[in-house]
Structure formats: C-alpha cells, structure tokens
Amino acid sequence: MSERWVRYWIAFRTILVKEVLRFTRIWVQTVLPPVVTTSLYFVIFGKLIGQRIGPMEGHAYIDFIVPGLVLMAVITNSYANVVSSFYSSKFQRHVEELLVSPTPNWVILAGFVGGGVARGTTVGLAVILVSLLFVDLQVNSWLWTFVLFVLTSVLFALGGFINAVYARTFDDISVVPTFVLTPLTYLGGVFYSIEMLPGFWQNLSLINPVLYMVNAFRYGLLGVSDIRIEVALGIVLLFIVVLTGVSLRLLRLGVGIKS
C-alpha cells in the first residue's frame, strides 16, 4: 500500500472512530430509544392487533412486520447520525479544518457515511435481537438480508449528509425526517402488503423508494415480496450512486459551508 493510501486510510479511520464514539458514548439516547419504541410496535401491532388481522402473505402478521420495523430503525438512525454530526461540524466550524486539509472529499464523505452505517446497523441488529423475543426468525437468504441491510443504511446516511449540507439551523435538520422520511416509511409497506390496496393506490405506492427496500429486505428474511427483488436492488444502487455524486459535488463547491 502506497504512502498516499495509508494517509487516506488514517484519515478515514479517524473520522469513522470519532463518529462511532459519538453515538456509543450516549447509547442511552441513540440506541436504546428506538429499541424500546420498536418493542412497543411488536407488542401493540404484532401481538394485540396482529391476532385480529390474521396471516399475511402466508406468514403470521407479527412475522410479516419484523423486516419493515428493522429497516425503519436502520433508516431513521443512519440518517439521524450523519445529519446531526455533519451539521454540528458546520455549526462549530471545525469542518473547515477537514476541507482545507489534504484529505480528499470522498474520504471525508466515506467517514461520515461510515459513522451513519455503524449506528444504523447497530440499532438494526439490536432490534433484530429484540424481535427474537416475539418471533422465531427463519432467514430465507442471509446474503440478500445482509446486502439490503447495509445498502439501505448507506443510502440514508448519504441523504442525511445532503440534508446537513443545506441546513442553516438545527430546526432544518428535523424537517426532512418529519415531513419526508416518516410518511415514506409508514407508507412503504411496513405494516401491510400493497396487494391489499386498490389498483390506483398500488400504482401510486410504486413511486415510494422505501417500498422497494422494505420488500427486498422482507424477501431476505421471509422469502416473500410484492416487488421484484432485482428491481429493488437496482433502485437502491441507483439512488446510492446519485446521492454520492450529489454529496461530492456539494463538498467540492462548498455549498452551505463556504460563505
């Protein structure tokens, strides 16, 4: 490995370690709340309401909602970690030290996104462990489950980075999660199959990118999906490529950073 790549690795590792320590030091605020919230979903929707709903797609209702609830935790925490961390770096003005250093923009981006993936996957794994108290998971495809687990985390970590770049106040970093992520997630097939919807609403649901991720992840865990999994994977990869390009361009232009 050349000296240049060693420097890149050290820079990436430094940012990543800082991001991981940032959320693990306050795990009571970052990891525990989503686990408690998801546990309530399992009790209320899975056990109480689920018994009245009955089986869905050949599985008990509580089994059916596990993939969506896990991915919902991954999405919100991957996004939240990056948007709060990078905006704090802007607010405290120490991100400027990174930008004037010889560290390439893609290394900076990878470090922050890596931190978001670390938090998203940590919370996601914690939710999976909690789900084992309620269901007996029989994974259909470990490879597919892992791939969608990580790619979804990467995608929303990139989204959080872009939100942080444009944010001007701390209030701005909560706008997208509240008015975009929450509706997309709840309408993304977490609690239902789109086969239950009338034709018009089924077609309308197809423009929701979260629907593809939830169904692809459900296929990995349960082996059922409303969407072709190849299409779902293609859409996730396309979004990652586009958001990566946008993020690098914003860093290069100094949008939201340079005055």
Beta strands, then each sheet from edge to edge (+ up, - down):
end
